Amino acid sequence: MHYATSAKGSSRNIAVALLSWLVLAACGAGATAGSAAGTTTPATANTAGFFSNPAAAPACSTAQLSVSFSQVGQAAGTVAGELVFTNTSSTYCHLAGWPKVVGVVGQTGATIKAAKVESILGRPAGQKAGAAALVVPNKPVYALFSVPTGVDYGPPCDPAFTYLQVTPPGGGSAIKVPAMLPGLNQLMPGCPGFSVTAVIGNAGPSNPAASTTTAVPSGAGMPACTGQHLQVSIAHSGAAAGQVSATLDFKNVSDLPCSLEGWPSVVGEQTSGTRVVAVNSDNAPIGVAQSAPSPVLLPANGGVAETQVEGSDLPPGGVGECPTFEYLLVAAPGTRTTSQIPAFLAGMGANMPDCAGIGVTWVTPYQSYGGGQ
């Protein structure tokens, strides 16, 4: 199989992190439930049940929550990111529905209320709108927000918001949040078109001892992994009959279970700077009977999913030598974080050759290649 080669940056610009985020899923909150022997878990004696029924936990009060920004970026005339709600108490609680978010211009007192929307620029809320989200102590849940930068609105966006008044779903007093956006080092534009999704949460304790239910064998229904959850490495490699392969492991290094589904983004980078974008392979990965991608569960603290990068070590026409990759730039499915992995293949004792481009299979469970860390 021949895969297309492109000049650096011309075929696929993996640096456009915000736009990738806007169309991909991200992993919000989850938590470890339960308590040490001889102690009492806060809230009620049945905290494990909250993971299957978050609405059974008490509604969060304003006093239990802090609000901040995360994953903020700017592209295509829009600023977007996550409005994060963190449970600062020792008690489980839940949030359900849309927060009330009002942008305030401190100098004039002018306000704009964020409209309630189902998704932000193609990125859905990730659960049924308005569904209860469990807010575990010291763990966050979030809502997505977006606001135009003023390109289409002009003077009404000047001055910018100096702070937001955020009222959690269910009511209560508003929390004052400074409108300085991390990463952009600027105040949020005070523009019409401000919008916010319902609160997004996740279910499922990461501590098996905290629940009597059996862990699901797949990642169906689990929150998607983010780049912050994952450690990427080449686990196995080899070459035979003109074919070269390298198994990439995605290891969950967080204390929350999560899932991956589909094809990762893989770009091979040569010493010259030439980049080759891996083509998604429709062939079933080695040792996998399934004929299409499906969610893969990565248990907390060490769960692994795998994919396979494929290429060739046969020069075109059988003459000369092929260039080699110095690095593989890898982003797991549904993530916006790129890892730079040295392209040295221990099974070959050399860097991965680029004789006919590269392809990549969809993510599969760790057992697929019999690999590991």
N, C-alpha and C positions, 0 to 999 in steps of 0.2 A: 504494500500500500504506500502511496506517495502522499505526503502532507505538504502543504504550501509553506514557503519561507517568505519572510518579509523583512524589510529594513527596520531597525530599532524604532519602536513607537508608531510605525505606519499602519500595521495590521490591527493591533489591538492595544489600546492605552489602558493598562491595568491600574494606572494611577488615579483614574477618575473615581475616587472612593465614594463620594457622596452619591453619584448616580447609581452605582452598584448597590449601595445601601437602600436606596429608595425603591428598588424593585426586588429585593431579596429579603428573606426572613432573618430575624435576629433573635437571640435568646435573651429573655428578660430575667425574671426572678424565679427561684425555686428554693428549696431549703432542706435542711436536716431537721426531722421532727423527733420527738421523744425526749427522754431525759435519763440521767444516770440512775443506777439502782438506788432506791431509798429516797429519791427526791420526787417532787411533784411538778409536772409540766404545767406552765401557766395556761390560762384561759379556761380549759375544762380538762377532765380526765381523758377525753376522747379526741386528742389532737390529731391522731393518725387519720381519723375520719374526715378531718377538714380537707385533706388532700383530694379526696374523692367528691367532697361536697363543700367547697369553700364558703358557700353562703351560710353554713351551719356555724361558722365562727362569727363573733360579734362584728358589727360594722366598725371600721376604723374611725377614730375621732381625730380631730385636727391636732390635738395634743400628742398623739402617737406618731406623727409623721413629720418628716423633713422633705423638702422639695428642691431639686437641683436639675441642672442640664447635663446631658451626655450625648456623645456621638453627633455633635453638631457639625454641619457642613454647608457649603454654598455652591450652587450650580444652576445654570439655566434661569437666572433671575429669581431664584428662590433660596431662602435659608430654611433648613429643616433639621430636625433632630429628635431627641427623646427628652421628655419631661419626666424625671425620675422621682417616684415616691418611695421613701425608705422608712420602714417601721423602726423607730428608735426606742420602742418600749420592749418589755419582756413578754408581751402578750400577743398571741395570734389574733388577726382581725382580717376583714375582707373589704374590698372596694368593688363596686359594680356600677358601670356606666361611665358617663363623661364627666370629667372635672369641669368646673366653671373657671375659665381662664380669661382675665381681663388685663390688657396691656395699658400701662399708665405713663403718660408723659409728666414727669415730676414737676417741671417748671410751670406748666399750664394746667395740669390736672385733666387734660384731655384723655379719653379712654377709647379703646376698641375691644370689643368682646370677641373672643375666638368662636367661630362657627363650629358646630358639631358635625363631623364627617365620618364616613365609614373607613376611609383609607387616605393615605397621604401619597400623592403622585405615584399611584400604582402599588404602593406597599400596604396591604390590608392589615387590619388590627391583629390578625393571627388567631382570633377566636371569635365566637359569635358576639356581635356587638352588644355590650351591656352585660355580658356574662360575669359572674362574680369571680374576682381574682383574689387568691389567698395571699396575704401580706405577712410573711414570716418575720419574726424579730431579726433585725439587722440585715434583712434581705430586701432588695428593691423590686418594685413593679414599675411600669411606665406607660405613658401615653405618647403618641407621636404628635409633633406639631410642625406646621410650616407657615411661612409668611413671605410674601413677595418682598424683593429688595428695593422696590421703588422704580424699577425700570419702566413699568407700565402705569405708574400712578403719580410720579412727580412730586411736587411740593407737599402734599398731605403726609408724606413719609418723613418729613423733616420738621421738628426734631424726632429722634428715635425714642422708643420706650426706655424709661430709666428703671422701671421695675414691673413685675407682674403681680397681680392679686390672684392667687390660686386657691379655689375652694374645692376640696376633695369631693368625689361623688357621694351623694347622701347628705350633703349640706354641712353646716358648721361654720366656724369663722374662717376668714380667708388667711392664707399664708403669704407673706410678702417675700417675693423672690427677686433679687437684683437681676436686671436684664442683660448683664454683661455675658456674652456668649463665649464659652471656653473654646479654644482652638482658633476662633476667628478674631478674638481680642477686640470685639466691637459690641456696641449695644444692639439689641434687636430692633430692626426697622419698625417704625410705627405706621405700618401700611394697612389699608383695607385688604381683605383677602386672608387674614389671619384665621387659622383653623386648627382643630385638635381632634384626635380620635378618642374612643373609649379607652379606659385603662386596660392594659394587657397584662395577664398574669400566667403563671404556669402551675401545673399540679404534679405531685409525685414526690414523696420524701426520698432523699438521697441515702438515708440510713436504712438498710434493709430491716434492722431490728425494730424500727419504728412502726412497722406495719405488718399485719398478718397476711397481707395479700401476696401472691406470687408475682415476681417481676415479669413484665411482658417480654417476650422473646424478640420483639422488633421495636423500632423507634416510633411506631404509629401512635399519635397522640401526645408525644413528648415534645417539649420545646426544642427549637433548632439550636444547634451549637453556634457560638460566635468565635471569631478569631482569638479572643481572649481565653476561651476555653481550651484551645488546642495547641499541641506541640506536633510539628510535622518533621518526618525524617524518612530516609530511604532505609527500608528494613532488609530487603533481599534484592538481588540482581543477578543477571546471567545472560548468556548468549548461546544460541544453538541454531544451526541451519540458516544462518543469515539474519536471524531475528534477535533483537535485544529487548530485554524487559527489566523494569525496576518497579518494585512494590513500594508504594508510599503509604506510610502509616500516619493516621490522624489520631493522636492520643489525647483523651480528655484529662487535663491536668487540674480541673476544678473539682469542687466538692458538690457539684450539681450534675445529675444525669442530663443528657441532651441527645439530639439525633441529627443525622446527616442523610440527605437524599439527593441523588443525581450525580452529575459530573463535576469534578473540581475544575478550576481554571489552572492550566499548566502552561507555562511559557519557558522554552529553553533559550538561554542566552549564551552566545559564543563569546570568546575572548575579544573578538573584533567589535562586539556590541550588537551584532545582528541577532535579532530575536525571531524565534519560530513558535507560533501558537499551536498547541496541541489540538488536534481535531477530536471531537467526541466520537468514540468507537461504539457502534451498535452491536458489536459482538459481545456475547456473555463472557465475563471474566473467567479466568481459569478456575475450575473447581466449583463454579456456581451454576446451579440448574435453572435459576430464574431467568426469564427472557426480557425483563424490564426492571428499571430501578425501583426500589422500595425503601421506606425509611429504615435506617440502621440505628439501633440503640447503642450509645456509648455510656456505660455505667460511670458513675462518679469515680474520681481518683484512679484513673488508669484504663478506662475502657477504650478500645481501639477499633477503628474502622480502616479499611484499606482500599486502595485503588491501584491500578497497574498502568504504568507509562510504557508504551511500546514503540520500537523503532527498528532500524536495520543497520547492520555493519558492513553491507555490501556496497562498494562504490558504484556509481552509475557506469554501466558498461564494463564493470569489473576491473577498471584501471584507476590507479592513483589512490590517494587517501582522502577520507572524508573529514570535514571540519568536526570539531567536538564542542560540546556544551561545557561551559565553565560553571554555570549555575542553572537550577530550575527555580522558577518563580511560581509558587504554588499558593492558591487560595482555595480553601475547602468550599464545598457547595453551600450556598446561602450565606457566605461570610464576605467581609469587606477588608480582611487583613491578609496581606501577601507575605509569605515566608520565603526567604532566599536560601535554597538548599544547595550545597556543593554537589555538582553532578558526577562526582567520582563514584563508580560502580565497583564495589569490592569483588563482586563475582567475576568481573572482567579484568580487574587490576588497572583500569583506565577510565577516563571520563567518557560519558555517554556519547557515542558518535551521532552525527547528523548526516546520514547518507540519503535519507528519503523522507525527512520530516518525522514527526512524532504524533502518536494518538494516545488517548487516555480512556480507560473504562470507567463505568460508574462506580460509586462507592459501595462496598459490600462489607459484611461482617468480618471481623478479625480472623476467624477460622478459615476463610476462603483460600488463603495461600499458605496456611499453616505457619504464619509468621509471628512476629512479635517484636518487642523491644529488646 
